[in-house]
Amino acid sequence: MLKAMTILKRVSELSRYRVLEAVWAKDRYHNHFDIDWSKTNFNRIACINLLCATSQSKSYLEIGCASNDCFDSVITKIKVGVDPERGGTHRLTSDEFFSKIGNKKFDIVFIDGLHIYEQVRRDVVNALKHVSAGSWIVLHDMFPRNWLEEHVPRISDIWLGDVWKIAFELARSPDVDFKILSIDYGVGVMRILKDKAIIPDLQTELRHERFPYFYSNIGSLPVLDYDHGRAWIESYL
């Protein structure tokens, strides 16, 4: 009975997505990236644990924990996880959390919360206030493969949203060294180069852009495969 209910729920969800796709058909865009993430053999957890191992991290913060797949797999003793619904250690929104922690600092911050540019940008700006030069910030879901995965509001089972927009700001900041690793739906990694790091504000320019902009301008972003990304990370040792 439980299996049957799960199947029916899944069919219902897929049907809802098909209806939403039809409603938003005007946004359809035929170009796409032909990437199979299951064949890259690395994911965000591998990246974060590499940072923990190479930076001798003392403290780790995760924004958006959900089922704790990542949080429970990170190899460091001091871990703080923030999620308004489940997982982690703090049942708060990220905005509430950052407003309550004073001057607390973290060595590695992983941001995987709400997949909407405005929220991701706030999370990054807030996180930058709680890291120092030499720390790392990691972001998930930075490489949508098609207009469905990118669309806001969500209309697809696999949804990355418009997290990608923050990449264009990070790539222009002299205060961070930023790369996108082409694994696991795109893992953004930034090395903090100075205390009180800031990023350019491109909200007016980017607010109304959609997947066609990302597709057309991907060449201006620093995208690396995992091997080159690992070499870049280890260059800071």
C-alpha atoms as one frame of an Amber mdcrd trajectory, in Angstrom:
protein
   0.000   0.000   0.000   2.776   2.449   0.935   4.607   1.770  -2.345   1.404
   2.324  -4.322   0.793   5.643  -2.548   4.360   6.738  -3.288   3.905   5.918
  -6.975   0.604   7.796  -7.121   2.186  10.817  -5.431   5.031  10.768  -7.944
   2.602  10.534 -10.887   0.624  13.438  -9.433   3.790  15.552  -9.094   4.855
  14.811 -12.662   1.384  15.674 -13.944   1.544  18.989 -12.094   4.922  19.786
 -13.666   3.542  19.001 -17.145   0.682  21.442 -16.580   3.086  24.115 -15.356
   5.355  23.573 -18.364   2.368  24.187 -20.629   1.421  27.358 -18.743   4.948
  28.729 -19.080   5.517  27.530 -22.659   6.170  31.122 -23.743   9.501  30.901
 -21.889  10.591  27.801 -23.781  14.177  27.910 -25.072  15.520  25.198 -27.349
  19.259  25.475 -26.617  20.569  23.385 -23.759  23.724  21.863 -22.279  24.125
  18.144 -22.935  25.534  17.101 -19.545  24.960  13.902 -17.601  25.948  14.728
 -14.040  25.890  11.057 -13.026  28.968  10.491 -15.177  31.187  13.078 -13.504
  31.712  10.796 -10.453  32.217  13.690  -8.042  29.712  15.744  -6.089  29.440
  18.673  -3.688  30.291  16.447  -0.703  33.593  15.436  -2.303  34.383  19.099
  -2.881  33.536  20.184   0.672  35.506  17.343   2.237  38.472  18.236   0.043
  38.288  21.764   1.458  38.016  20.382   4.996  41.064  18.192   4.457  43.247
  20.772   2.765  42.324  23.786   4.901  42.273  21.978   8.265  38.825  23.461
   8.800  37.685  24.018  12.365  34.110  25.187  11.740  31.554  24.460   9.037
  28.220  26.150   8.326  25.577  24.714   6.001  22.577  26.704   4.781  19.781
  24.424   3.579  20.222  20.942   5.064  16.985  19.118   4.148  17.608  15.376
   4.664  21.210  15.929   5.887  22.721  13.987   2.964  25.529  16.521   2.805
  25.591  17.723   6.417  26.097  14.247   7.875  28.852  13.469   5.335  31.096
  16.450   6.012  34.215  15.420   7.899  34.761  18.137  10.458  33.884  18.211
  14.146  32.338  21.675  14.473  29.245  21.747  12.277  26.281  24.101  12.224
  23.333  23.403   9.934  20.490  25.847   9.270  17.144  24.892   7.749  13.634
  26.227   8.454  12.000  22.808   8.010  14.331  19.887   8.732  17.928  18.762
   9.087  20.962  20.507  10.508  21.123  21.909  14.029  19.110  25.161  13.848
  15.444  25.393  12.820  15.587  28.926  11.365  15.630  30.712   8.055  19.092
  31.796   6.993  18.121  35.465   7.427  17.057  34.790  11.026  20.205  32.809
  11.735  22.598  35.459  10.474  20.760  38.133  12.461  21.387  36.232  15.706
  25.023  35.073  15.589  26.885  38.303  16.231  30.530  38.164  15.104  30.828
  34.371  14.871  33.192  33.205  12.096  33.291  30.038  10.008  36.071  28.437
   7.993  33.810  26.851   5.360  30.248  27.858   4.448  28.037  25.816   2.135
  24.964  27.548   0.696  22.216  25.306  -0.678  19.006  26.944   0.468  16.246
  28.560  -1.569  17.184  28.482  -5.260  16.216  32.078  -5.971  18.812  34.724
  -6.824  17.616  37.328  -4.321  17.835  34.874  -1.417  21.112  33.319  -2.543
  22.605  36.777  -2.867  21.545  37.656   0.687  23.031  34.382   1.922  26.343
  35.128   0.198  26.496  38.728   1.428  25.685  37.595   4.972  28.172  34.720
   4.816  30.926  37.107   3.722  30.470  38.932   7.034  31.223  35.713   8.913
  34.359  34.514   7.142  37.907  35.803   7.035  40.668  35.816   4.447  41.618
  32.218   3.715  38.127  30.832   4.301  35.909  29.189   1.671  32.291  29.552
   0.558  30.641  26.865  -1.574  27.356  27.094  -3.512  25.290  24.359  -5.125
  23.064  24.338  -8.259  24.999  26.855 -10.336  24.780  25.150 -13.742  21.213
  24.664 -15.066  21.207  22.591 -18.245  17.989  23.903 -19.753  15.192  26.438
 -19.331  13.064  24.046 -17.283  15.704  23.483 -14.610  16.312  27.241 -14.408
  12.761  28.558 -14.530  11.447  30.723 -11.684   8.878  29.878 -10.402   9.631
  26.182 -10.290   8.028  24.084 -13.029  10.399  21.110 -13.180  11.167  18.067
 -11.054  14.882  18.962 -11.186  15.102  22.614 -10.170  18.210  24.776  -9.862
  16.461  28.124 -10.177  18.476  31.254 -10.937  21.310  30.659  -8.470  23.628
  31.100 -11.495  23.166  34.885 -11.425  25.388  35.286  -8.373  28.233  33.741
 -10.405  28.480  36.849 -12.584  28.932  39.012  -9.496  31.439  36.700  -7.852
  33.481  36.430 -11.049  33.923  40.226 -11.035  34.899  40.601  -7.385  38.604
  41.236  -6.681  38.012  40.144  -3.082  37.371  36.468  -3.891  38.849  33.854
  -6.196  35.813  32.122  -7.688  35.381  29.016  -9.834  32.490  26.785 -10.876
  33.275  23.075 -10.803  31.349  21.231 -13.530  30.065  18.504 -11.210  26.771
  17.809  -9.414  24.639  20.490 -11.106  27.441  23.036 -10.773  29.387  23.617
  -7.554  30.582  27.171  -7.037  33.698  27.561  -4.895  35.210  30.822  -3.708
  38.382  31.453  -1.772  38.097  34.568   0.378  41.097  36.789  -0.363  40.563
  39.573   2.164  38.634  40.317   5.327  35.316  42.120   4.791  35.153  40.936
   1.201  32.391  42.443  -0.947  30.899  41.627  -4.335  29.620  43.889  -7.123
  25.883  44.603  -7.194  24.458  43.520 -10.559  20.874  43.086  -9.372  19.462
  45.676 -11.756  21.275  44.107 -14.706  20.446  40.501 -13.869  17.053  40.570
 -12.165  14.971  39.871 -15.273  17.459  37.678 -17.136  16.632  34.025 -17.709
  18.293  30.873 -18.988  19.106  32.291 -22.480  21.407  34.830 -20.801  23.200
  32.108 -18.866  23.520  29.953 -21.976  24.903  32.816 -24.071  27.356  34.067
 -21.433  28.653  30.857 -19.868  31.969  31.455 -21.626  32.646  34.466 -19.386
  32.432  32.367 -16.220  35.405  30.438 -14.746  34.182  26.847 -15.211  36.597
  24.007 -14.366  36.318  20.238 -14.414  36.962  18.507 -11.092  40.631  17.683
 -11.749  41.495  21.280 -12.604  39.292  22.497  -9.751  41.118  20.262  -7.298
  44.488  21.543  -8.547  43.226  25.115  -8.073  42.076  24.383  -4.508  45.340
  22.670  -3.644  47.312  25.637  -5.026  46.292  27.461  -1.842  48.075  24.940
   0.375
